[in-house]
Amino acid sequence: MEKILFELKPFLDTLVSSFSAVLNLEFTIINSKPISRISGTGVYESALNQKEWKNTYTDYVITTKERLIVIEPEKTYPKIIDKVSESYYSIILEPIKINDDVLGVLVIASFDEVQQKFLISNQDKLVKYLKNISELITSKILESKLRKEIFESNENLKEIINYVNEGILLFNKGTIVTNSIAESILCSNKVNIYNNLIVKIKQKIDESLEHRSDMESKIIEEYNDIYFMLFLELKFLGENKVLVLINTLEKIQTQNFSNSQQNNTFETIITQDEKMLDLKNKINTFSNNDSNVLIQGETGTGKELFARAVHDSSYRNKKPFVAINCASIPESLLESELFGYHSGAFTGASKTGKVGKIVLANNGTLFLDEIGDMPLYLQAKLLRVLNDSYVEPIGSEKPIKVNIRIISATNKNLTAMVENNEFRSDLFFRLNVIPMYIPPLRERKKDIQLLASYFIKKYNTKFNKNVRGIDIDTLEILDNYSWPGNVRELENTIEYAMNFKEKGNIFPEDLPKRISEDKTLRKNTFKAKNTYTYNNELTLKTNMNLYEKFVIQEQLDKYPKPLSNKNLMTLCNNFNISPATLYRKLK
Ligand SMILES: Nc1ncnc2c1ncn2[C@@H]1O[C@H](COP(=O)(O)OP(=O)(O)OP(=O)(O)O)[C@@H](O)[C@H]1O
């Protein structure tokens, strides 16, 4: 502390010379212990090496710790001998103090009559001026002291955190200290994204400081069209201190990152069916609760649309909605798609590794479509993620912490699959916290016309057409058709028809043959009270299979959906077949 003013010499030199130039008076700054001149202008500059300080004004101020104003030196303090010059006219001395310690003295002096006149007539102003400069120097000293302390404590911290076997950044009162592992992670890709990452990490630190809480977050940084993702765990340690743990910097492909939809899908669920409206209304009551949701329903009924609506209505809606279809990805790839892998985890693995969908969905929603097609060994792995909230990429020993909500969907009867040991019961219970069942379109006929009109509007805009609506005969066909592909099939049908129309109504002949020709079949079917009509174009065996399917479906339709276990067993007993055979025959 004693020599701290010397450390500020460049700053004090600038201060002294600039004030002297403006005010046309002489300035000097003297250190108190040891007493020695640090900086000075005019005669003071040539007296920088002054050795004798006894009986000087400076000595007097250091002793009394008070400001001194001397207008007529000889008369006021005859005993004080100042060695700098014989021609002192007037002088003002201001102590530089921290608490009660005098660190130095700030001096303004006049050495001729003109300067003295100026000093006397501006005495009050100059005193104020000196006081301000003294305070400025004091704050500068305190700041530099603080910086030094922080530097020292940061050096100590750095030594400590270097022992930790994890990437650590420690934010301590304005500075970030990193350990060597963090540095190697942040520079690992030898690309110039280090600075950008640090800026973004600092933003996350600010968030943690503002909320005074721990946080988990991820940073995506783009460089040369390649995306890098860094996962952070922030621990709020108290006032101005945050500890940041970082994991490996993952390289990801653009298309892998979130296929989330910005619009609120809630509004795009078109329905006037009571059951559907009830389902839609329920979304808002549970969407924020993080409970897993299992959506059951036939293909094309809108399961994904509902899943997105749950995500969009939840607080997770600013985070990714990541969808994966377990049936459309070969079993061998599903594991790496879901869990990701570490660089070089297996033969053929990309050198940079791959971020799995589970990790991509962190803090957001993971939509597992066709969950019934997930192989048993992956079901076990997924269950571990749900139980521990950690995911272990293939070939990595470092688990990554994740916070995801899972919405799964299936058109299979998972209850029956559980009973046949084709689906793990423990996973089923974890996924099926909130069950949702979407009825097929043929069970909500009211929606057919509404949806058809909605799709006409959509494709009028898309194709720039002016189709008015649906002819009454067409509507009858649409009403009577069984819609095995549900809403998706209806939308495709309208899209098909609109390709060939400019304006007016959609007539039966505008529909795909498969549907317009089904009219007679359906009508006859209804008249004949649900009988199967033999199809000459198909083989006997196919007709037999279809008839079997028809009979089973007819019985199945009599029970409420989703099918309860009890009803399933009754049905199977009646047919004298196992649930597995029943589902095989329905395929
Ligand atoms: N109620 C609805 N209102 C508007 N569009 C709908 C509705 N239901 C479904 N759709 C549309 O139908 C198509 C199929 O919906 P979606 O993909 O959500 O069905 P799904 O049940 O998940 O199908 P799959 O089981 O084959 O994956 C989508 O284009 C969707 O936007």
The ligand as a Tripos MOL2 file, in Angstrom:
@<TRIPOS>MOLECULE
LIG
   31    33     1     0     0
SMALL
NO_CHARGES

@<TRIPOS>ATOM
      1 N1        -57.5790  -31.7180  -36.4300 N.pl3     1 LIG1
      2 C1        -56.7380  -31.3920  -37.4120 C.ar      1 LIG1
      3 N2        -56.8140  -30.1590  -37.9230 N.ar      1 LIG1
      4 C2        -55.9980  -29.8200  -38.9430 C.ar      1 LIG1
      5 N3        -55.0740  -30.6230  -39.5040 N.ar      1 LIG1
      6 C3        -54.9570  -31.8430  -38.9980 C.ar      1 LIG1
      7 C4        -55.7750  -32.2980  -37.9360 C.ar      1 LIG1
      8 N4        -55.4240  -33.5630  -37.6420 N.ar      1 LIG1
      9 C5        -54.4460  -33.8950  -38.4840 C.ar      1 LIG1
     10 N5        -54.1470  -32.8640  -39.3030 N.ar      1 LIG1
     11 C6        -53.1590  -32.8700  -40.3830 C.3       1 LIG1
     12 O1        -53.0620  -34.1850  -40.8650 O.3       1 LIG1
     13 C7        -51.7080  -34.5700  -41.1170 C.3       1 LIG1
     14 C8        -51.3660  -35.7810  -40.2680 C.3       1 LIG1
     15 O2        -51.3080  -35.3980  -38.8880 O.3       1 LIG1
     16 P1        -50.2290  -35.9790  -37.8880 P.3       1 LIG1
     17 O3        -48.9150  -36.1750  -38.5890 O.co2     1 LIG1
     18 O4        -50.2420  -35.1590  -36.6870 O.co2     1 LIG1
     19 O5        -50.8530  -37.4190  -37.6300 O.3       1 LIG1
     20 P2        -50.2540  -38.6310  -36.8070 P.3       1 LIG1
     21 O6        -51.3770  -39.2220  -36.0600 O.co2     1 LIG1
     22 O7        -49.0670  -38.2120  -36.0250 O.co2     1 LIG1
     23 O8        -49.8120  -39.6010  -37.9800 O.3       1 LIG1
     24 P3        -48.8000  -40.8670  -37.9250 P.3       1 LIG1
     25 O9        -49.3390  -41.8190  -36.8930 O.co2     1 LIG1
     26 O10       -48.8940  -41.4460  -39.2930 O.co2     1 LIG1
     27 O11       -47.4630  -40.3350  -37.5780 O.co2     1 LIG1
     28 C9        -50.8690  -33.3800  -40.7890 C.3       1 LIG1
     29 O12       -50.6500  -32.6660  -41.9890 O.3       1 LIG1
     30 C10       -51.7590  -32.5580  -39.8760 C.3       1 LIG1
     31 O13       -51.4580  -31.2010  -39.9470 O.3       1 LIG1
@<TRIPOS>BOND
     1     1     2 1
     2     2     3 ar
     3     2     7 ar
     4     3     4 ar
     5     4     5 ar
     6     5     6 ar
     7     6     7 ar
     8     6    10 ar
     9     7     8 ar
    10     8     9 ar
    11     9    10 ar
    12    10    11 1
    13    11    12 1
    14    11    30 1
    15    12    13 1
    16    13    14 1
    17    13    28 1
    18    14    15 1
    19    15    16 1
    20    16    17 2
    21    16    18 1
    22    16    19 1
    23    19    20 1
    24    20    21 2
    25    20    22 1
    26    20    23 1
    27    23    24 1
    28    24    25 2
    29    24    26 1
    30    24    27 1
    31    28    29 1
    32    28    30 1
    33    30    31 1
@<TRIPOS>SUBSTRUCTURE
     1 LIG1         1 GROUP 0 **** ****
